């Protein structure tokens, strides 16, 4: 028997078996597939476990609808709900609940408490699973006519296209899949109408299934092939929103650059936007800068805002060792956090920080200057305790969450860090090594297949170093000066000879962004025996432009006094960054910045100026007085020297006045001074907004006159006024917490104005 008769027989068997309710079963499958496809808009926001729960719930619901009789509607829903619950339990990675049964506690109460401990871990997976199951059931009952079919398809395409246009997510493939499924579904709908309206014709068609299916397959294949092979071109007609913005002389904020133009050079295998990465196991590719803000950090000193550390280098990226999170302890409010690494030789400086999140993204750690020594409060300054899920990873010195995934990231928190003051002279006298050999081995790990030329380069670069610190500085300087920073490295330079990420960067690409530079330094450092780890977080961010403008009178702003120090920094997605830490005995982990164009804001020791020796007059020699001839007329030389002398005197006078003023400004200010200063800044803003204070008016009278035009601010302005008067006229000093709260109120007023 030839192939074609066998294929004909098989197709006919399939068509006959699918004939009862075949269109309904196909519709159920397409509804589930389209919902799953549309869920890709949550890429980067959902964990992999969430996608696994969603996919399993929908596919199991389709399987139940296919296998159980259609008349048992209620029974099908019950079975689908149970299977959705089992899928949620399977992928939620429940942790064992251990409770101690009290003597007066009944067995049933103990059982239900333990059961509730497991049920709590299903949040939020169970709600997502239930919502998707409900959507699936409703759409199956609703999409019964052709207009509703078009409506369901249109909604899916509209959601994907909007998300693709206005977010950093690429969804072209998902839109194409929706279109492909829609074409098949519409063909099936047409055949279903034929079966219903012309049953005799339908029976004749299924007798010859190849003649029915072959034209459909050919047409769809030609359409999809043409779409895949179609060259990418720029859009000929702009969308209405872009045309409207450009007609006003404004530019449209694009997250990912021009998606429609095909680049002549393959600069990246995957385009994305800048931000804090979730998966570091495979580094590389390119990105576009996303300047949207992530958080605002009010700090007493400029710093890098450290997130996570990774220790295991695979040749493609970084991951954590399974044993890294073994040493974990709870975090108490205002309690000092333990640091296992000794810093007995180092000088330290305390850095106070208050972090306010702008986005609702969820991160696995709290960001701060390194290392954190205490957490004051999270979300509520008056709360007596911190969230139970907050824990301290002692070895990594990170504030992590025990809840995975985290339900909600805090919107505001306050911490204190104790950063190491950079002492290069002292670092040159010690070694970069742990006293524990196991720790050394952990932070010297390198893949066995690391190309030999990487190790050879590390030896060459550090050949002239006389100590470990100089080795690290030579590697850092070599990378900063010999490699170029770019957010879109040209991957067409890569050959097939090497697959190691660092080897490709050092010898082929020779350009990249922070992940390239930092990973290269970590690997090169480990190659010459320096224990190193890879760190990621955010660079300092930027101060508001208003903080760079000197204040007119009153107390000067801290940004004027020290532009690289205290202030409120806006940290954006484009500030996401990675760097390197190397361990030095007696000093702990010291950060290094190998990325070209970046500078780590080290805390430096104070420079003590030595007094100049007092000049002495040698009286043993006779002074010879020479007779100066008296010249007549204008002495140009005397005029010139007189002018220079006057300018020098004026310059010295200006420097002395400036120095005196700065010393006056740098004196410590109390909380009351800060409150008065912030209020004066608010008044200057009000004046710019048109709220003038008359000469005869007190501040209270002026605020009472402004309040009717801003009813929502009446209570807040009265609170500001009360605290200002208390700070200005009372002898009771405001605490740092009172000052922080007052600054938040001032910011709220500014936002409303």
JOWO-V199292 format. One record per residue. N is the residue number from 1. RES is the residue in three letters. PHI is phi as a letter, one per 40 degrees, with the letter a starting at -180 (NA if undefined). D_LAST is the distance of its C-alpha to the last C-alpha in Angstrom with 1 decimal. Layout:
N,RES,PHI,D_LAST / N,RES,PHI,D_LAST
This chain:
1,UNK,NA,84.9 / 2,UNK,c,82.6 / 3,UNK,c,78.8 / 4,UNK,c,77.8 / 5,UNK,c,79.8 / 6,UNK,c,78.2 / 7,UNK,c,74.7 / 8,UNK,c,75.6 / 9,UNK,c,76.8 / 10,UNK,c,73.7 / 11,UNK,c,71.3 / 12,UNK,c,73.4 / 13,UNK,c,73.3 / 14,UNK,c,69.5 / 15,UNK,c,69.0 / 16,UNK,c,71.4 / 17,UNK,c,69.8 / 18,UNK,c,66.3 / 19,UNK,d,67.4 / 20,UNK,c,66.6 / 21,UNK,f,62.9 / 22,UNK,c,62.3 / 23,UNK,c,59.4 / 24,UNK,c,57.6 / 25,UNK,c,58.0 / 26,UNK,c,56.8 / 27,UNK,c,53.7 / 28,UNK,c,53.0 / 29,UNK,c,53.2 / 30,UNK,c,51.0 / 31,UNK,c,48.3 / 32,UNK,c,48.2 / 33,UNK,c,48.3 / 34,UNK,c,45.4 / 35,UNK,c,43.2 / 36,UNK,d,44.1 / 37,UNK,c,43.4 / 38,UNK,c,39.9 / 39,UNK,c,39.0 / 40,UNK,c,38.9 / 41,UNK,c,35.2 / 42,UNK,c,34.8 / 43,UNK,c,36.6 / 44,UNK,g,34.9 / 45,UNK,b,33.2 / 46,UNK,c,36.4 / 47,UNK,c,39.1 / 48,UNK,c,42.6 / 49,UNK,c,43.8 / 50,UNK,c,41.3 / 51,UNK,c,42.7 / 52,UNK,c,46.2 / 53,UNK,c,45.6 / 54,UNK,c,44.2 / 55,UNK,c,47.0 / 56,UNK,c,49.7 / 57,UNK,d,48.4 / 58,UNK,c,48.6 / 59,UNK,c,51.9 / 60,UNK,c,53.6 / 61,UNK,c,52.4 / 62,UNK,c,54.1 / 63,UNK,c,57.2 / 64,UNK,c,57.5 / 65,UNK,c,57.2 / 66,UNK,c,59.9 / 67,UNK,c,62.3 / 68,UNK,c,62.2 / 69,UNK,c,63.6 / 70,UNK,c,61.1 / 71,UNK,c,62.4 / 72,UNK,c,61.1 / 73,UNK,c,57.4 / 74,UNK,c,56.5 / 75,UNK,c,58.5 / 76,UNK,c,56.9 / 77,UNK,c,53.4 / 78,UNK,c,54.6 / 79,UNK,c,56.1 / 80,UNK,c,53.0 / 81,UNK,c,50.8 / 82,UNK,c,53.2 / 83,UNK,c,53.4 / 84,UNK,c,49.6 / 85,UNK,c,49.6 / 86,UNK,c,52.3 / 87,UNK,c,50.4 / 88,UNK,c,47.3 / 89,UNK,c,49.5 / 90,UNK,c,51.2 / 91,UNK,b,48.2 / 92,UNK,c,45.8 / 93,UNK,f,47.9 / 94,UNK,c,48.3 / 95,UNK,c,49.1 / 96,UNK,c,51.9 / 97,UNK,c,51.0 / 98,UNK,b,53.1 / 99,UNK,b,53.1 / 100,UNK,b,55.5 / 101,UNK,c,57.2 / 102,UNK,c,57.5 / 103,UNK,c,60.8 / 104,UNK,c,59.7 / 105,UNK,c,57.9 / 106,UNK,c,59.6 / 107,UNK,c,60.2 / 108,UNK,c,58.2 / 109,UNK,c,55.1 / 110,UNK,c,55.4 / 111,UNK,c,55.8 / 112,UNK,c,52.8 / 113,UNK,c,50.6 / 114,UNK,c,51.8 / 115,UNK,c,51.3 / 116,UNK,c,47.7 / 117,UNK,c,47.2 / 118,UNK,c,48.2 / 119,UNK,c,46.2 / 120,UNK,c,42.9 / 121,UNK,c,43.5 / 122,UNK,c,43.5 / 123,UNK,c,39.7 / 124,UNK,c,38.0 / 125,UNK,d,41.0 / 126,UNK,c,42.6 / 127,UNK,c,39.7 / 128,UNK,c,39.4 / 129,UNK,c,43.2 / 130,UNK,c,43.3 / 131,UNK,c,40.5 / 132,UNK,c,42.4 / 133,UNK,c,45.7 / 134,UNK,c,44.3 / 135,UNK,d,42.9 / 136,UNK,c,46.2 / 137,UNK,c,48.2 / 138,UNK,c,46.1 / 139,UNK,c,46.2 / 140,UNK,c,50.0 / 141,UNK,c,50.5 / 142,UNK,c,48.2 / 143,UNK,c,49.2 / 144,UNK,b,52.6 / 145,UNK,b,52.5 / 146,UNK,c,52.0 / 147,UNK,d,48.8 / 148,UNK,c,47.3 / 149,UNK,c,48.5 / 150,UNK,c,46.7 / 151,UNK,c,43.5 / 152,UNK,c,43.7 / 153,UNK,c,44.4 / 154,UNK,c,41.6 / 155,UNK,c,39.0 / 156,UNK,c,40.1 / 157,UNK,c,40.0 / 158,UNK,c,36.6 / 159,UNK,c,35.0 / 160,UNK,c,36.7 / 161,UNK,c,35.9 / 162,UNK,c,32.1 / 163,UNK,c,32.0 / 164,UNK,c,34.1 / 165,UNK,c,31.9 / 166,UNK,b,28.4 / 167,UNK,b,29.3 / 168,UNK,c,31.3 / 169,UNK,b,34.3 / 170,UNK,c,37.5 / 171,UNK,b,38.9 / 172,UNK,c,41.4 / 173,UNK,c,44.4 / 174,UNK,c,43.1 / 175,UNK,c,42.6 / 176,UNK,c,46.1 / 177,UNK,c,47.5 / 178,UNK,c,46.0 / 179,UNK,c,47.6 / 180,UNK,c,50.9 / 181,UNK,c,51.0 / 182,UNK,c,50.0 / 183,UNK,c,53.0 / 184,UNK,c,55.3 / 185,UNK,c,54.0 / 186,UNK,c,54.4 / 187,UNK,c,57.9 / 188,UNK,c,58.6 / 189,UNK,c,57.3 / 190,UNK,c,59.6 / 191,UNK,c,62.5 / 192,UNK,c,61.7 / 193,UNK,c,61.8 / 194,UNK,c,65.1 / 195,UNK,c,66.4 / 196,UNK,c,65.4 / 197,UNK,c,66.6 / 198,UNK,b,69.6 / 199,UNK,c,71.0 / 200,UNK,c,74.2 / 201,UNK,c,72.5 / 202,UNK,c,70.3 / 203,UNK,c,73.4 / 204,UNK,c,75.0 / 205,UNK,c,72.0 / 206,UNK,c,71.8 / 207,UNK,c,75.5 / 208,UNK,b,74.5 / 209,UNK,c,71.2 / 210,UNK,c,71.4 / 211,UNK,c,71.5 / 212,UNK,c,68.4 / 213,UNK,c,66.3 / 214,UNK,c,67.3 / 215,UNK,c,65.8 / 216,UNK,c,62.5 / 217,UNK,c,62.4 / 218,UNK,c,63.4 / 219,UNK,c,60.8 / 220,UNK,c,57.9 / 221,UNK,c,59.1 / 222,UNK,c,59.3 / 223,UNK,c,55.7 / 224,UNK,c,54.3 / 225,UNK,c,56.3 / 226,UNK,c,55.2 / 227,UNK,c,51.6 / 228,UNK,c,52.0 / 229,UNK,c,54.0 / 230,UNK,c,51.7 / 231,UNK,c,50.3 / 232,UNK,c,46.5 / 233,UNK,b,45.2 / 234,UNK,c,41.8 / 235,UNK,c,40.5 / 236,UNK,c,41.9 / 237,UNK,b,39.3 / 238,UNK,c,35.6 / 239,UNK,c,33.6 / 240,UNK,d,31.6 / 241,UNK,c,28.2 / 242,UNK,c,29.2 / 243,UNK,c,30.7 / 244,UNK,c,27.6 / 245,UNK,c,25.3 / 246,UNK,c,28.0 / 247,UNK,c,28.4 / 248,UNK,c,24.9 / 249,UNK,g,25.8 / 250,UNK,b,23.9 / 251,UNK,b,25.6 / 252,UNK,c,25.8 / 253,UNK,c,25.0 / 254,UNK,b,28.4 / 255,UNK,c,29.0 / 256,UNK,b,32.7 / 257,UNK,g,33.5 / 258,UNK,c,35.9 / 259,UNK,c,37.7 / 260,UNK,c,40.1 / 261,UNK,c,41.7 / 262,UNK,c,44.6 / 263,UNK,c,44.7 / 264,UNK,c,48.0 / 265,UNK,b,48.1 / 266,UNK,c,47.7 / 267,UNK,c,45.1 / 268,UNK,a,44.2 / 269,UNK,c,45.8 / 270,UNK,a,42.5 / 271,UNK,c,39.1 / 272,UNK,a,36.0 / 273,UNK,b,32.5 / 274,UNK,c,31.7 / 275,UNK,i,30.6 / 276,UNK,c,32.2 / 277,UNK,c,35.7 / 278,UNK,c,37.3 / 279,UNK,b,40.9 / 280,UNK,b,42.4 / 281,UNK,c,46.0 / 282,UNK,b,46.2 / 283,UNK,c,44.3 / 284,UNK,h,44.1 / 285,UNK,g,43.0 / 286,UNK,b,40.1 / 287,UNK,a,36.4 / 288,UNK,b,33.4 / 289,UNK,c,30.3 / 290,UNK,b,27.3 / 291,UNK,c,24.2 / 292,UNK,c,22.0 / 293,UNK,c,20.5 / 294,UNK,b,22.5 / 295,UNK,a,21.1 / 296,UNK,b,19.3 / 297,UNK,b,21.8 / 298,UNK,c,21.2 / 299,UNK,b,24.8 / 300,UNK,c,27.0 / 301,UNK,a,28.9 / 302,UNK,c,28.6 / 303,UNK,a,30.8 / 304,UNK,c,31.8 / 305,UNK,c,30.5 / 306,UNK,c,33.8 / 307,UNK,b,34.5 / 308,UNK,b,38.0 / 309,UNK,b,41.4 / 310,UNK,b,44.4 / 311,UNK,b,48.0 / 312,UNK,c,50.3 / 313,UNK,c,50.6 / 314,UNK,c,52.5 / 315,UNK,h,52.9 / 316,UNK,b,50.1 / 317,UNK,a,47.2 / 318,UNK,b,46.4 / 319,UNK,a,46.7 / 320,UNK,c,47.0 / 321,UNK,c,50.3 / 322,UNK,d,51.1 / 323,UNK,c,51.9 / 324,UNK,c,48.7 / 325,UNK,c,46.9 / 326,UNK,c,49.9 / 327,UNK,c,48.7 / 328,UNK,b,45.6 / 329,UNK,b,44.5 / 330,UNK,c,41.9 / 331,UNK,b,38.8 / 332,UNK,b,38.3 / 333,UNK,c,35.2 / 334,UNK,g,35.2 / 335,UNK,c,38.8 / 336,UNK,c,40.1 / 337,UNK,c,40.7 / 338,UNK,c,44.3 / 339,UNK,b,44.9 / 340,UNK,c,48.3 / 341,UNK,c,48.4 / 342,UNK,c,49.6 / 343,UNK,b,47.7 / 344,UNK,c,50.1 / 345,UNK,c,50.4 / 346,UNK,c,46.7 / 347,UNK,c,44.2 / 348,UNK,b,40.8 / 349,UNK,b,37.3 / 350,UNK,c,34.7 / 351,UNK,b,31.4 / 352,UNK,c,28.6 / 353,UNK,b,26.2 / 354,UNK,b,23.3 / 355,UNK,b,22.8 / 356,UNK,b,20.0 / 357,UNK,c,21.1 / 358,UNK,c,19.0 / 359,UNK,c,21.9 / 360,UNK,b,24.2 / 361,UNK,c,27.3 / 362,UNK,b,30.1 / 363,UNK,b,31.8 / 364,UNK,c,35.1 / 365,UNK,b,34.0 / 366,UNK,c,31.2 / 367,UNK,c,30.2 / 368,UNK,a,30.5 / 369,UNK,c,32.3 / 370,UNK,b,36.0 / 371,UNK,c,37.6 / 372,UNK,c,35.6 / 373,UNK,b,37.3 / 374,UNK,a,35.4 / 375,UNK,b,32.6 / 376,UNK,c,30.6 / 377,UNK,a,28.7 / 378,UNK,b,27.5 / 379,UNK,g,24.7 / 380,UNK,b,25.3 / 381,UNK,c,25.8 / 382,UNK,c,27.9 / 383,UNK,c,30.2 / 384,UNK,c,33.8 / 385,UNK,a,34.8 / 386,UNK,c,33.7 / 387,UNK,d,34.2 / 388,UNK,c,38.0 / 389,UNK,c,37.7 / 390,UNK,c,36.4 / 391,UNK,b,39.4 / 392,UNK,b,40.4 / 393,UNK,c,42.7 / 394,UNK,c,44.6 / 395,UNK,c,46.4 / 396,UNK,c,43.4 / 397,UNK,f,41.0 / 398,UNK,b,38.4 / 399,UNK,c,36.3 / 400,UNK,b,37.4 / 401,UNK,b,37.2 / 402,UNK,c,40.4 / 403,UNK,c,39.0 / 404,UNK,b,39.8 / 405,UNK,c,38.0 / 406,UNK,c,34.9 / 407,UNK,c,33.3 / 408,UNK,a,29.8 / 409,UNK,c,28.4 / 410,UNK,c,26.3 / 411,UNK,c,22.5 / 412,UNK,a,22.4 / 413,UNK,a,25.3 / 414,UNK,b,26.5 / 415,UNK,b,29.7 / 416,UNK,b,31.9 / 417,UNK,b,34.0 / 418,UNK,b,37.0 / 419,UNK,c,37.4 / 420,UNK,c,40.8 / 421,UNK,c,41.0 / 422,UNK,c,42.9 / 423,UNK,b,46.4 / 424,UNK,c,48.3 / 425,UNK,c,51.4 / 426,UNK,c,51.6 / 427,UNK,c,50.9 / 428,UNK,c,53.9 / 429,UNK,c,56.1 / 430,UNK,b,55.5 / 431,UNK,b,56.1 / 432,UNK,c,53.8 / 433,UNK,a,55.4 / 434,UNK,c,55.4 / 435,UNK,c,58.2 / 436,UNK,c,58.3 / 437,UNK,c,60.1 / 438,UNK,c,58.5 / 439,UNK,c,55.0 / 440,UNK,d,56.2 / 441,UNK,c,57.6 / 442,UNK,c,54.4 / 443,UNK,c,52.3 / 444,UNK,b,55.1 / 445,UNK,c,55.4 / 446,UNK,a,56.0 / 447,UNK,c,57.4 / 448,UNK,c,61.1 / 449,UNK,c,61.0 / 450,UNK,c,58.7 / 451,UNK,d,60.2 / 452,UNK,c,62.3 / 453,UNK,c,60.8 / 454,UNK,c,57.5 / 455,UNK,c,59.3 / 456,UNK,c,61.3 / 457,UNK,c,58.3 / 458,UNK,c,56.8 / 459,UNK,c,60.1 / 460,UNK,c,60.2 / 461,UNK,c,56.7 / 462,UNK,c,57.3 / 463,UNK,c,60.9 / 464,UNK,c,60.2 / 465,UNK,c,58.1 / 466,UNK,b,59.8 / 467,UNK,a,57.5 / 468,UNK,c,55.1 / 469,UNK,c,51.9 / 470,UNK,c,53.2 / 471,UNK,d,54.0 / 472,UNK,c,50.4 / 473,UNK,c,49.1 / 474,UNK,c,51.7 / 475,UNK,c,50.6 / 476,UNK,d,47.0 / 477,UNK,c,47.7 / 478,UNK,c,50.1 / 479,UNK,c,47.5 / 480,UNK,c,44.8 / 481,UNK,c,47.2 / 482,UNK,b,49.3 / 483,UNK,b,47.0 / 484,UNK,b,44.2 / 485,UNK,c,40.7 / 486,UNK,a,39.8 / 487,UNK,c,37.9 / 488,UNK,b,40.6 / 489,UNK,c,44.1 / 490,UNK,c,47.0 / 491,UNK,c,49.0 / 492,UNK,c,51.8 / 493,UNK,c,53.0 / 494,UNK,c,54.0 / 495,UNK,b,57.6 / 496,UNK,c,59.3 / 497,UNK,c,60.9 / 498,UNK,b,58.2 / 499,UNK,b,55.8 / 500,UNK,c,54.3 / 501,UNK,c,50.6 / 502,UNK,c,51.0 / 503,UNK,c,54.3 / 504,UNK,c,52.8 / 505,UNK,c,49.9 / 506,UNK,c,52.1 / 507,UNK,b,55.0 / 508,UNK,b,53.9 / 509,UNK,c,50.2 / 510,UNK,f,49.4 / 511,UNK,a,45.7 / 512,UNK,i,42.9 / 513,UNK,b,39.7 / 514,UNK,d,39.1 / 515,UNK,c,41.1 / 516,UNK,c,44.1 / 517,UNK,c,43.9 / 518,UNK,c,43.3 / 519,UNK,c,45.9 / 520,UNK,c,48.4 / 521,UNK,c,47.9 / 522,UNK,c,48.4 / 523,UNK,c,51.6 / 524,UNK,c,52.9 / 525,UNK,c,52.3 / 526,UNK,c,54.1 / 527,UNK,c,56.9 / 528,UNK,b,57.7 / 529,UNK,g,57.4 / 530,UNK,c,53.8 / 531,UNK,c,52.2 / 532,UNK,b,48.9 / 533,UNK,a,46.3 / 534,UNK,c,43.6 / 535,UNK,b,39.9 / 536,UNK,b,36.8 / 537,UNK,i,33.1 / 538,UNK,b,30.3 / 539,UNK,c,30.2 / 540,UNK,d,27.6 / 541,UNK,g,24.8 / 542,UNK,b,22.6 / 543,UNK,c,20.3 / 544,UNK,d,16.9 / 545,UNK,d,17.7 / 546,UNK,c,15.6 / 547,UNK,c,18.0 / 548,UNK,c,20.9 / 549,UNK,c,20.0 / 550,UNK,d,21.8 / 551,UNK,c,20.0 / 552,UNK,c,21.0 / 553,UNK,g,22.9 / 554,UNK,g,22.5 / 555,UNK,c,23.1 / 556,UNK,c,23.1 / 557,UNK,c,21.2 / 558,UNK,c,23.5 / 559,UNK,c,23.1 / 560,UNK,c,24.7 / 561,UNK,c,27.5 / 562,UNK,a,28.3 / 563,UNK,d,26.6 / 564,UNK,c,28.7 / 565,UNK,b,28.0 / 566,UNK,c,25.2 / 567,UNK,i,21.6 / 568,UNK,b,19.3 / 569,UNK,c,20.9 / 570,UNK,c,19.8 / 571,UNK,b,23.1 / 572,UNK,b,23.8 / 573,UNK,c,26.7 / 574,UNK,c,28.2 / 575,UNK,c,28.4 / 576,UNK,d,31.0 / 577,UNK,a,34.1 / 578,UNK,b,37.5 / 579,UNK,a,39.7 / 580,UNK,b,42.9 / 581,UNK,b,43.9 / 582,UNK,b,47.4 / 583,UNK,c,49.0 / 584,UNK,b,50.7 / 585,UNK,c,52.9 / 586,UNK,g,51.5 / 587,UNK,b,48.0 / 588,UNK,g,47.0 / 589,UNK,c,45.0 / 590,UNK,b,43.9 / 591,UNK,c,41.5 / 592,UNK,b,42.5 / 593,UNK,b,40.6 / 594,UNK,c,43.0 / 595,UNK,c,40.5 / 596,UNK,c,40.7 / 597,UNK,g,37.4 / 598,UNK,b,36.0 / 599,UNK,b,36.3 / 600,UNK,c,36.2 / 601,UNK,c,34.3 / 602,UNK,c,37.2 / 603,UNK,c,37.1 / 604,UNK,b,39.8 / 605,UNK,c,42.1 / 606,UNK,c,41.7 / 607,UNK,c,44.1 / 608,UNK,c,46.4 / 609,UNK,c,47.7 / 610,UNK,c,51.4 / 611,UNK,c,52.6 / 612,UNK,c,54.6 / 613,UNK,c,58.3 / 614,UNK,c,59.3 / 615,UNK,c,61.7 / 616,UNK,b,65.1 / 617,UNK,c,67.6 / 618,UNK,c,71.0 / 619,UNK,c,73.3 / 620,UNK,c,76.5 / 621,UNK,b,76.4 / 622,UNK,c,77.1 / 623,UNK,c,74.4 / 624,UNK,b,75.8 / 625,UNK,c,74.6 / 626,UNK,c,75.0 / 627,UNK,c,75.6 / 628,UNK,c,72.8 / 629,UNK,c,74.2 / 630,UNK,c,72.7 / 631,UNK,b,71.6 / 632,UNK,c,71.5 / 633,UNK,g,68.9 / 634,UNK,c,65.3 / 635,UNK,c,64.7 / 636,UNK,c,62.1 / 637,UNK,c,62.1 / 638,UNK,c,61.2 / 639,UNK,c,58.4 / 640,UNK,c,57.0 / 641,UNK,c,57.2 / 642,UNK,c,55.7 / 643,UNK,c,52.7 / 644,UNK,c,52.2 / 645,UNK,c,52.6 / 646,UNK,c,49.9 / 647,UNK,c,47.4 / 648,UNK,c,48.2 / 649,UNK,c,47.8 / 650,UNK,c,44.4 / 651,UNK,c,43.3 / 652,UNK,c,44.5 / 653,UNK,c,42.8 / 654,UNK,c,39.4 / 655,UNK,c,39.8 / 656,UNK,c,40.8 / 657,UNK,c,37.8 / 658,UNK,c,35.4 / 659,UNK,c,37.2 / 660,UNK,c,37.0 / 661,UNK,c,33.3 / 662,UNK,c,32.7 / 663,UNK,c,34.9 / 664,UNK,c,33.0 / 665,UNK,c,29.7 / 666,UNK,c,31.3 / 667,UNK,c,32.3 / 668,UNK,c,30.9 / 669,UNK,b,27.9 / 670,UNK,c,27.6 / 671,UNK,c,24.9 / 672,UNK,c,24.2 / 673,UNK,c,23.8 / 674,UNK,c,21.2 / 675,UNK,c,19.1 / 676,UNK,c,19.5 / 677,UNK,c,18.7 / 678,UNK,c,15.4 / 679,UNK,c,14.4 / 680,UNK,c,15.4 / 681,UNK,c,13.4 / 682,UNK,c,10.2 / 683,UNK,c,11.6 / 684,UNK,c,12.3 / 685,UNK,c,8.8 / 686,UNK,c,7.9 / 687,UNK,c,11.2 / 688,UNK,c,10.5 / 689,UNK,c,7.7 / 690,UNK,g,10.5 / 691,UNK,c,10.3 / 692,UNK,c,13.8 / 693,UNK,b,15.9 / 694,UNK,c,19.5 / 695,UNK,c,22.4 / 696,UNK,c,24.0 / 697,UNK,c,21.0 / 698,UNK,c,20.7 / 699,UNK,c,17.4 / 700,UNK,c,18.0 / 701,UNK,c,18.7 / 702,UNK,c,15.6 / 703,UNK,c,13.3 / 704,UNK,c,15.7 / 705,UNK,c,15.2 / 706,UNK,c,11.4 / 707,UNK,d,11.7 / 708,UNK,d,13.4 / 709,UNK,c,10.7 / 710,UNK,b,8.6 / 711,UNK,c,11.8 / 712,UNK,c,10.7 / 713,UNK,b,9.2 / 714,UNK,d,12.3 / 715,UNK,c,14.5 / 716,UNK,c,12.3 / 717,UNK,c,11.5 / 718,UNK,c,15.3 / 719,UNK,c,16.2 / 720,UNK,c,14.4 / 721,UNK,c,16.2 / 722,UNK,c,19.5 / 723,UNK,c,19.6 / 724,UNK,c,18.9 / 725,UNK,c,21.7 / 726,UNK,c,23.9 / 727,UNK,c,23.5 / 728,UNK,c,24.1 / 729,UNK,b,27.0 / 730,UNK,c,28.6 / 731,UNK,c,31.3 / 732,UNK,c,30.5 / 733,UNK,c,28.9 / 734,UNK,c,26.1 / 735,UNK,c,27.2 / 736,UNK,c,25.8 / 737,UNK,c,24.7 / 738,UNK,c,22.8 / 739,UNK,c,21.1 / 740,UNK,c,20.2 / 741,UNK,c,18.7 / 742,UNK,c,16.7 / 743,UNK,c,15.3 / 744,UNK,c,14.4 / 745,UNK,c,12.5 / 746,UNK,c,10.6 / 747,UNK,c,9.8 / 748,UNK,c,8.7 / 749,UNK,c,6.2 / 750,UNK,c,5.1 / 751,UNK,c,5.5 / 752,UNK,c,3.8 / 753,UNK,c,0.0
